[in-house]
């Protein structure tokens, strides 16, 4: 017949084994968190820096295109529109 003392002893052994397993798993989780932090420092941060440089380069290129291509084109179109409107005004005045 199994007494309460034997059940208590068995439960203490199971609790000790469970505590050991939880401790080992906690150490594994902490190790994985450390590996993740290393990955972030070695891989992700340089990737973010590279992305930042790319965005700055695109911004610079957009500014260059805006000043070199779009601005002269807009100036030319406005000049042509002004000449066209002046011509229309002269033609209406001559009639």
C-alpha positions in Angstrom: 0.0 0.0 0.0 1.3 3.4 -1.0 1.3 6.0 1.8 1.1 9.7 1.7 4.8 10.0 2.5 5.7 8.0 -0.6 3.4 10.2 -2.8 4.9 13.3 -1.3 8.5 12.0 -2.0 7.5 11.1 -5.6 6.0 14.6 -6.1 9.1 16.3 -4.8 11.2 14.3 -7.2 8.9 15.2 -10.1 9.0 18.9 -9.0 12.9 18.8 -8.9 13.1 17.3 -12.4 10.6 19.8 -13.7 12.6 22.7 -12.1 15.8 21.4 -13.7 14.1 21.1 -17.2 12.6 24.6 -16.8 16.1 26.0 -15.9 17.7 24.3 -18.9 15.0 25.7 -21.2 15.4 29.2 -19.7 19.1 29.0 -20.4 18.3 28.0 -24.0 15.9 30.9 -24.4 18.5 33.4 -23.1 21.1 32.0 -25.5 18.6 32.4 -28.4 17.9 36.0 -27.3 21.7 36.7 -27.3 22.0 35.2 -30.8 19.2 37.4 -31.9 20.8 40.5 -30.5 24.1 39.6 -32.3 22.1 39.1 -35.6 20.5 42.5 -35.2 23.9 44.1 -34.6 25.7 42.3 -37.4 23.0 42.1 -40.1 20.0 44.3 -39.6 21.8 47.6 -38.6 24.1 47.5 -41.6 21.0 46.8 -43.8 19.2 49.8 -42.3 22.3 51.9 -42.9 22.5 50.8 -46.6 18.8 51.5 -47.0 19.2 54.9 -45.6 22.1 55.6 -48.0 20.0 54.4 -50.9 17.1 56.7 -49.9 19.5 59.6 -49.7 20.9 58.8 -53.1 17.4 58.6 -54.6 16.5 61.9 -53.0 19.7 63.5 -54.5 18.9 62.0 -57.9 15.3 63.3 -57.8 16.6 66.7 -56.9 19.1 66.6 -59.8 16.5 65.5 -62.3 14.1 68.1 -61.0 16.6 70.9 -61.5 18.2 69.6 -64.7 15.2 68.3 -66.6 11.9 69.4 -65.2 12.7 73.0 -64.4 14.0 73.9 -67.9 11.1 72.0 -69.4 8.6 73.9 -67.3 10.4 77.2 -68.0 10.2 76.4 -71.8 6.5 75.5 -71.7 5.7 78.7 -69.8 7.7 80.8 -72.2 6.0 79.2 -75.2 2.6 79.7 -73.5 3.4 83.4 -72.9 4.5 83.8 -76.6 1.4 82.1 -77.8 -0.9 84.3 -75.6 1.0 87.4 -76.8 0.5 86.3 -80.4 -3.3 85.8 -79.8 -3.5 89.2 -78.2 -1.8 90.9 -81.1 -4.0 89.1 -83.6 -7.2 90.1 -81.7 -6.0 93.7 -81.6 -5.3 93.8 -85.3 -8.9 93.0 -86.3 
